[in-house]
Amino acid sequence: MFIPTAKAGAAVVLLATLLAASIAYSAAGQKEAAPPGAKIDAVDEKAVRALIVQLADNAFDVREAAHKRLAALGEPALELLQRAAKENPDTEVRERLRQLIGAITSSFFVEVRRFEAPRSFTQRLGVTPDGLQVVAVGFQALRCLNLADGKETVDFEWPATIRFSWGFGISPDGGRVITGSDDKVARVFDVKTGKLIKELKGHTAQVYGAALLPGGKRAITGGMDHSLRLWDVDSGLEIRAFEKVPDDVHCLTVSPDGKLVAVGHTIGYEEPGTIRLWDVESGREVRTLTGHTKRLCSVQFALDGKTLVSSSFDKTVRLWDVAQGKLLKTLEGHPDRVEGAAFTVDGKRVLSVGDQSNPIVIMWDIATGAILYQTPPVGGGFLDVLALADGRHCLTCGKDGAIRLWQWKR
């Protein structure tokens, strides 16, 4: 998650310089896309609907011809195709429509840089507040990369005994990073030196959630032992365990003001996941958010702290009103589980990514719930996504270990 600071402008300058050549892909022969909300040529709605009906025709030639004609219509037909992809009762037709939408929008959202990984699996991502470095954790490694050239800038004191790390967070000032691992320990590192500051020990199972509060002096961790804990980082001592945590913690995030922690609780892969909001100071539950029908994968606050986005094994992305605990919108379009979701900096859009059977990146318009952009399938599956400060780029990571930098049209 990007954390805005007075240095945010440096991120924009860096990206403008870094991508000066690659951003010019539209000038290299690709058709320039209209920006979201721009007026585009109208299509005959009745004709488009007739072609959509033909996608279910028993004759292969008829289906293929309809597919090609819809693809040729391109962006002007996009809104109708997106609507039909949600509403059409035929599963095969919905899948064909999703493929069409992906093909049409793929030129709007492109990979412009890739940072290869020495090992498989990069699980979680964060960006330093100055926007110049990306920190990533995953299989047997914690890495800090310079966005300008992809080179590692820090050699972290990473214990060789750790296999996987899931929990992850950067302090708002960018000075510290926390990880939670399969050895039941959370660790806090200095981002500049790579030194291990403290090991937080007390969980009796894997630590799936971890975050640092503003100032970086306190941390919250959650584990597969039905526990949520608040820590003093400098001493390594537990301040308190949160009251009556009912289920395992699979993911968590702290509100921008540091007052609330949103936790994705889970029982199993197929059971409904529940989001609970907890008060950091009292350790008490504030409210419960229900609606996901399977395991929670990710939760994140918008930068104003008023809205929460979540993703799940149930193939949906959901938006929630934090103050009232109400479901605002359900975003459907991923064909399989959604591993990560994140707000763009302006809070008007959401990015989401899918796993190996669903290796795509989607950008959603929050106001309408429509898919703005969608990439074609890439790599072996994504596990996390975050938006950058300039409002035109995001980073993803996944099961092939690579960190990818993406750009979308305005």
Stockholm file with secondary structure:
# STOCKHOLM 1.0

chainA/1-410         MFIPTAKAGAAVVLLATLLAASIAYSAAGQKEAAPPGAKIDAVDEKAVRALIVQLADNAFDVREAAHKRLAALGEPALELLQRAAKENPDTEVRERLRQLIGAITSSFFVEVRRFEAPRSFTQRLGVTPDGLQVVAVGFQALRCLNLADGKETVDFEWPATIRFSWGFGISPDGGRVITGSDDKVARVFDVKTGKLIKELKGHTAQVYGAALLPGGKRAITGGMDHSLRLWDVDSGLEIRAFEKVPDDVHCLTVSPDGKLVAVGHTIGYEEPGTIRLWDVESGREVRTLTGHTKRLCSVQFALDGKTLVSSSFDKTVRLWDVAQGKLLKTLEGHPDRVEGAAFTVDGKRVLSVGDQSNPIVIMWDIATGAILYQTPPVGGGFLDVLALADGRHCLTCGKDGAIRLWQWKR
#=GR chainA/1-410 SS CCCCCTTHHHHHHHHHHHTTTGGGGGGGTCCCCCCTTCCCCCCCHHHHHHHHHHTTCSSHHHHHHHHHHHHHHCGGGHHHHHHHHHHCSCHHHHHHHHHHHHHHHGGGEEEEEEECCSSSCEEEEEECTTSSEEEEEEBTEEEEEETTTCCBCCCCCCCTTCCBEEEEEECTTSSEEEEEETTSEEEEEETTTCCEEEEEECCSSCEEEEEECTTSSEEEEEETTTEEEEEETTTTEEEEECTTCCSEEEEEEECTTSSEEEEEEESSSSSCCEEEEEETTTCCEEEEECCCSSCEEEEEECTTSSEEEEEETTSEEEEEETTTTEEEEEEECCSSCEEEEEECTTSSEEEEEECTTSCCEEEEETTTCCEEEECCCCTTCEEEEEECTTSSEEEEEETTCCEEEEEECC
#=GC SS_cons         CCCCCTTHHHHHHHHHHHTTTGGGGGGGTCCCCCCTTCCCCCCCHHHHHHHHHHTTCSSHHHHHHHHHHHHHHCGGGHHHHHHHHHHCSCHHHHHHHHHHHHHHHGGGEEEEEEECCSSSCEEEEEECTTSSEEEEEEBTEEEEEETTTCCBCCCCCCCTTCCBEEEEEECTTSSEEEEEETTSEEEEEETTTCCEEEEEECCSSCEEEEEECTTSSEEEEEETTTEEEEEETTTTEEEEECTTCCSEEEEEEECTTSSEEEEEEESSSSSCCEEEEEETTTCCEEEEECCCSSCEEEEEECTTSSEEEEEETTSEEEEEETTTTEEEEEEECCSSCEEEEEECTTSSEEEEEECTTSCCEEEEETTTCCEEEECCCCTTCEEEEEECTTSSEEEEEETTCCEEEEEECC
//
